[in-house]
Amino acid sequence: MIEVRAEGGIHLPQAGIWLDPRTARDFAFVSHAHSDHIARHRRVLLSGPTSRLLGVRLSGERVEEVLPFGAPRDFDRFRATLLPAGHVLGASMLLLEHEEGSLLYTGDFNLRPGIACETAAWAPAETLVMETTFGLPRYRFPPTESVIASFLDFCRETLEEGGVPVVLAYSLGKAQEALRLAADAGMSVMVHGAIHALAQVYAELLPDFPTFERYTAGRVQGKVLICPPSAAESPMVRRIANRRTVSLTGWAMDPQYRFRSRCDLALPLSDHAGYDDLLRLVEQVAPRRVLTVHGFAEEFAADLRARGIEAWALEGRNQLDLPLRITGPSATAPGPTPAHPEHETSPPGPLDGFGTLCEALAATTSRLRKIAHLAAFLENLEPADLRRTVAWVAGNPLPGRAGRRLQTGGALLRRAVAAAARLPEAEVRVATRRLGDTGLAARELLAGRTRPEPWSFAATEELFEALAGARGPVERTDLLGTALA
Ligand SMILES: [Zn+2]
């Protein structure tokens, strides 16, 4: 079997190529043009549409090996065939054939028929390296037609009532899907500047792509406005007093998502495969070994192993169990963080909404408003999380154990943040003084230095219990530092 290494990117040393590395490499396969998959490589292997979209997003020179879909090409040490991945326009899977074995790398993929991109195709391979963003059974998406119908109903009703439907969709891929859906249903569409240049490439490459205009203030009434999620709270959007917002994302399957994203409606239109399609792909590729990346990689690999399939998360805790030929992540520095997170790869933690709730509660003195915020949040919680939330907002971190305290004062917090950020403690002290709050200092100092993972109510309670039961400040600092890192 071909050797696969996780070294701050997926490396195939025998073939001499990297797959979607986040840092600049000599030769890399770029599966698609989302910003967390691109970097300034010397030489890239990619599809024609990805090359065009990459040109919009990344300046500079590079040697491009552009391959049409389905036509194999021989390189020095391997044969490559690109297959459409159905994720965004141009997104490709790579079938790599080498004397050591064959490998199919999915990149980000989606098996439902493409609305504004190619429909996915795949091929059998000995090793399958697949993305598993939605690798839990709770991400079984409803039928696409019903999601699309709800989306169009929302837009039509909002327009009929004299409002502006504001669609929050990632600027490459989802935005162009929303554009096509709304325009093909007869609605006029305006797009945010971040979406416009990319939509122009779609219009060039897809002959029947509908017309659209770039957002101009004062001309949006009677139209559907499509914005990236990062613009949801921007002055541009907030100025539209009669707006109603809809968010299109697979994370809408989480009951808390709508609250977290503060939109009026959240619909699970995903450009990643849901749980069922992840399983379907494994079944059809029929590999001897599966390696998972992104999202719930460890959970999905464990799920496959329980079904009798050899499967491992390429990065993460289970690497200790991995066969020796797959090595763990190296100390390579992480790539630059994209200015506009536009991607569904990192799941929003269930606790994101809790932070927003606390901010909302603190921001108002009105008891009625506090009650409304709490009611909206509690509505969809599991019973165990209800108990936790109620205790926590009442200022009690250890429900059912009145009087016990966490004993995590300012000095201990600063030491834990310093340990997690690998910075001298003095730096944390300076930042805390400047920002007036250890929490704000932690956010600033830890940004880009940690590997964020979804963080649940249960994990928080576990941490609180551990802190309360710790034998002394050293153990407490350790517990907290590890949780933050
Ligand atoms: Zn992507």
Residues whose N, C-alpha, C, O or C-beta is under 5 A from the ligand:
A	BS01	ZN	H34 D108
